[in-house]
Amino acid sequence: MADQVRFVLASQSPARLASLRAAGLDPEVIVSGVDESAVQAADTAALAGILARLKCEAVAGRDAASGAVVLGCDSVLEFERQTWGKPSGPADAIARWRRMRGRSGVLHTGHWLIDTRNDAAVGAVASTTVRFAEVTDDEIEAYVATGEPLQVAGAFTIDGRGGPFVSGVDGDPGTVVGVSLPLLRTLLAGLDVPITTLWR
Ligand SMILES: Nc1nc2c(ncn2[C@H]2C[C@H](O)[C@@H](COP(=O)(O)OP(=O)(O)OP(=O)(O)O)O2)c(=O)[nH]1
């Protein structure tokens, strides 16, 4: 097979890695360690874009990423003009779900790519509307008790235990899980890297 370019995921997210592997890509993982709490932005989508770029740049600048195409991502939920990442703890997750049920929010995932071979860079934010089911207090308590909501942006998953509590999405569901594959294809093409050349 032609020389394959190294592909690095600048994220510890198991969901992102699983999505990319299922799509035939097998990135090396180099965690950025970026402190997300230190970053401000004009709005939720802008924050997702800025954090994705900071994570990507933090890894692309390391010797370990030399010669690789590096992907950084960040996901945040926009809900009634609030910007929510991962909940601060069980009480926060419960309070959020009591507000979210029966309503909808927008999950924004920022994507940033750097080709370290020529320092070309490209990025974009994908957004998907998520409709939350009318979950009961008991369901909320039980879901939070599993610990899953505490690990994920927005305090919910659509492909895990949270699946029954999301009544639908408008947009790419991959954006909610953590990486939009059609957007990744477009961004890679912008760097003259066909996504098919990254298949393993
Ligand atoms: N499996 C799954 N994971 C989700 C879902 N929604 C959000 N997540 C996860 C994906 C990411 O791991 C996490 C979003 O948080 P971040 O974008 O800050 O990434 P994370 O802190 O996990 O890693 P990183 O900062 O990129 O090293 O939430 C979902 O519907 N399904």
The ligand as an ORCA input file, in Angstrom:
! r2SCAN-3c Opt
* xyz 0 1
  N     -20.321      7.786     23.344
  C     -20.744      9.072     23.429
  N     -19.905     10.007     23.950
  C     -20.390     11.280     23.999
  C     -21.673     11.650     23.586
  N     -21.811     12.999     23.781
  C     -20.657     13.449     24.293
  N     -19.792     12.413     24.405
  C     -18.422     12.446     24.906
  C     -17.419     12.567     23.773
  C     -16.239     13.185     24.461
  O     -15.469     12.155     25.061
  C     -16.891     14.028     25.541
  C     -16.902     15.479     25.123
  O     -15.932     16.139     25.877
  P     -14.661     16.774     25.161
  O     -14.993     17.182     23.771
  O     -14.127     17.790     26.097
  O     -13.635     15.564     25.002
  P     -12.902     14.772     26.158
  O     -12.772     15.609     27.377
  O     -13.588     13.452     26.307
  O     -11.481     14.460     25.554
  P     -10.434     15.547     24.998
  O     -10.657     16.816     25.748
  O     -10.745     15.696     23.527
  O      -9.084     14.894     25.241
  O     -18.236     13.606     25.689
  C     -22.520     10.625     23.055
  O     -23.665     10.836     22.653
  N     -22.001      9.366     22.996
*
